[in-house]
């Protein structure tokens, strides 16, 4: 790589690149996908007593996590520690924990938190939130709750992201009543619920078949001065259609249309099918037109859903099946 060669030329000419030059070179190599060159460069410079600073080191670790196996990342960290006394800091561990959580390896995330503590670092709010999110994505609300309790016991103050993550996880795990309790707790702690908070609760209620409860939550949300977003409306419309509350769904769709909000793929498909089943074919075509005009979906995706629904409907009617 030309960047690598240029720095080698500097070193052989008796000039040690400063930390800014090294940082630019490593970032350039990482961003162009030449991770192995970046690793080689860092090792070479470290041998020549020009060890990159923690910002450069952690930037490289982050990209190694993205494009290499975890074992390769650990090998690099161990080599940098043993050969050049470059030790991971809190940011390094946060990057590693985020990576293993995204790969659903929660056991390794927990181990890393223990290692982090052994090395004298205290897990911060971001670390706890990351692990909670990992459990929540797997619908493991109980474990997320345990992390929250441990966080509180450690003296780390939860933030808005903490509560939103916990409410999302509990709602996803079918524990909506408990999630609602944390809505009240977060308000008492001075964290005001936002669209993410309410949408998670609405999604949980809709999953339980309580679309009317979710609709009531929309009113509460607006009364508190919190504006619903496109995701909120899509969640509600999807839930109303699933609960066969089509008239209320059509009413909500009107509000969405008036506000220029887009339909997501799942919501559009559910809504169109519900309209077709109810014999409201003209309205289904109108929703199709809006999906195209608002650029919610491509013409192909929108038409494919509408066409397959109409074919299914006609076939069901021909066979005398209930729709």
Secondary structure by P-SEA (a helix, b strand, c coil): caaaaaaaaaaaacccccaaaaaaaaaaaaaacaaaaaaaaaaaaaaacccccaaaaaaaaaaaaacccaaaaaaaaaaaaaaccccccaaaaaaaaaaaaaacaaaaaaaaaaaaaaacccccaaaaaaaaaaaaaacaaaaaaaaaaaaaaacccccaaaaaaaaaaaaaacaaaaaaaaaaaaaaacccccaaaaaaaaaaaaaacaaaaaaaaaaaaaaacccccaaaaaaaaaaaaaacaaaaaaaaaaaaaaacccccaaaaaaaaaaaaaacaaaaaaaaaaaaaaaccccaaaaaaaaaaaaaaaaaaaaacccc
